[in-house]
Amino acid sequence: MDIDLGLLGAHLREHEVNPDRAIEVERAGYGTLWLDASPPADLTLAEELLDATTRLTVGTSVVNVWTADADTVAASYHRIEARHPGRFLLGVGIGHREVHAEYASPYDTLVSYLDRLASAGVPSGRIVVAALGPRMLRMAGERAAGAIPGMVTPEHTRRARSILGPGKLLLPGHFALVEPDVNRARGVARSAPPGTALGVHNYASNLRRLGFTEDDLSGAGSDRLIDALVAHGDPATTATRLLAHRAAGADHVGVYPLGDDPIATLVEIAEAVQLSGEPGPRCPS
């Protein structure tokens, strides 16, 4: 059975989402709701969101290999797939060295984690990897359905597509804020991720590969960097900037809503894109 991801997805953290909000996301026309940060291995919230909705795909962005036991995650996947066939996609990632004292050998650790999922019967076509650099992207293409990179630009998407090649899912996430005042938008962006995440090694290294300088990365980010990482403006402008990832080779764009009311931001963007009835990519089993 295929998984319909839709044109856009909504990235929300556990404290930002509940079954009622998932219904709002579905009603707005989003194809996928991504559970951000590091959801626990039991994936109970993912199942609750699927229970509350009828067509929405739910994915993890991402299950953290240091905090979520692979065997437990595999059992959760099978439980959810049996209850909601074809509506769940498992995103996995290596996390960040700033957070996990045990962080070491990220590539080998993630490969080992994928091996454990495979041995427990989780199909590779139902897994996407939080990959940023070329080596991780190649591995995502070889061992999974594709990649779900975050805190990236359309230029990264263009490069990632050339590495993944055709036929693999590329599902970048991009920050968004419906705010026509440029200075106010930049201020919001600097007070939260991405501004507060520029010191994270994985993200900073990736941004340097994209040509951003130490001056861009200093403090909470230069105007140039913030504008590249955050789609902002009126709803139409914000939507257009998000969809630049599609032109660069993305199959689907995940929206990280900024501001006080993330659901309202998501709805405004959906209305600008006119999501209703918009076909999206399908993930083969």
Secondary structure in CASP SS format (residue, H / E / C, confidence):
PFRMAT SS
TARGET T0000
AUTHOR 0000-0000-0000
METHOD secondary structure of the structure
MODEL  1
M C 1.00
D C 1.00
I E 1.00
D E 1.00
L C 1.00
G C 1.00
L C 1.00
L E 1.00
G E 1.00
A E 1.00
H E 1.00
L E 1.00
R C 1.00
E H 1.00
H H 1.00
E H 1.00
V C 1.00
N C 1.00
P H 1.00
D H 1.00
R H 1.00
A H 1.00
I H 1.00
E H 1.00
V H 1.00
E H 1.00
R H 1.00
A H 1.00
G C 1.00
Y C 1.00
G C 1.00
T E 1.00
L E 1.00
W E 1.00
L E 1.00
D E 1.00
A C 1.00
S C 1.00
P C 1.00
P C 1.00
A C 1.00
D C 1.00
L C 1.00
T H 1.00
L H 1.00
A H 1.00
E H 1.00
E H 1.00
L H 1.00
L H 1.00
D H 1.00
A H 1.00
T C 1.00
T C 1.00
R C 1.00
L C 1.00
T E 1.00
V E 1.00
G E 1.00
T E 1.00
S E 1.00
V C 1.00
V E 1.00
N E 1.00
V C 1.00
W C 1.00
T C 1.00
A C 1.00
D C 1.00
A H 1.00
D H 1.00
T H 1.00
V H 1.00
A H 1.00
A H 1.00
S H 1.00
Y H 1.00
H H 1.00
R H 1.00
I H 1.00
E H 1.00
A H 1.00
R H 1.00
H C 1.00
P C 1.00
G C 1.00
R C 1.00
F E 1.00
L E 1.00
L E 1.00
G E 1.00
V E 1.00
G E 1.00
I C 1.00
G C 1.00
H C 1.00
R C 1.00
E C 1.00
V C 1.00
H C 1.00
A C 1.00
E C 1.00
Y C 1.00
A C 1.00
S C 1.00
P H 1.00
Y H 1.00
D H 1.00
T H 1.00
L H 1.00
V H 1.00
S H 1.00
Y H 1.00
L H 1.00
D H 1.00
R H 1.00
L H 1.00
A H 1.00
S H 1.00
A C 1.00
G C 1.00
V C 1.00
P C 1.00
S H 1.00
G H 1.00
R H 1.00
I E 1.00
V E 1.00
V E 1.00
A C 1.00
A C 1.00
L C 1.00
G C 1.00
P H 1.00
R H 1.00
M H 1.00
L H 1.00
R H 1.00
M H 1.00
A H 1.00
G H 1.00
E H 1.00
R H 1.00
A C 1.00
A C 1.00
G E 1.00
A E 1.00
I C 1.00
P C 1.00
G C 1.00
M C 1.00
V C 1.00
T C 1.00
P H 1.00
E H 1.00
H H 1.00
T H 1.00
R H 1.00
R H 1.00
A H 1.00
R H 1.00
S H 1.00
I H 1.00
L H 1.00
G C 1.00
P C 1.00
G C 1.00
K C 1.00
L E 1.00
L E 1.00
L C 1.00
P C 1.00
G E 1.00
H E 1.00
F E 1.00
A E 1.00
L E 1.00
V E 1.00
E C 1.00
P C 1.00
D C 1.00
V H 1.00
N H 1.00
R H 1.00
A H 1.00
R H 1.00
G H 1.00
V H 1.00
A H 1.00
R H 1.00
S C 1.00
A C 1.00
P C 1.00
P C 1.00
G H 1.00
T H 1.00
A H 1.00
L C 1.00
G C 1.00
V C 1.00
H H 1.00
N H 1.00
Y H 1.00
A H 1.00
S H 1.00
N H 1.00
L H 1.00
R H 1.00
R H 1.00
L C 1.00
G C 1.00
F C 1.00
T C 1.00
E H 1.00
D H 1.00
D H 1.00
L H 1.00
S C 1.00
G C 1.00
A C 1.00
G C 1.00
S C 1.00
D H 1.00
R H 1.00
L H 1.00
I H 1.00
D H 1.00
A H 1.00
L H 1.00
V E 1.00
A E 1.00
H E 1.00
G E 1.00
D C 1.00
P H 1.00
A H 1.00
T H 1.00
T H 1.00
A H 1.00
T H 1.00
R H 1.00
L H 1.00
L H 1.00
A H 1.00
H H 1.00
R H 1.00
A H 1.00
A C 1.00
G C 1.00
A C 1.00
D C 1.00
H C 1.00
V E 1.00
G E 1.00
V E 1.00
Y E 1.00
P E 1.00
L C 1.00
G C 1.00
D C 1.00
D C 1.00
P H 1.00
I H 1.00
A H 1.00
T H 1.00
L H 1.00
V H 1.00
E H 1.00
I H 1.00
A H 1.00
E H 1.00
A H 1.00
V H 1.00
Q C 1.00
L C 1.00
S C 1.00
G C 1.00
E C 1.00
P C 1.00
G C 1.00
P C 1.00
R E 1.00
C E 1.00
P C 1.00
S C 1.00
END
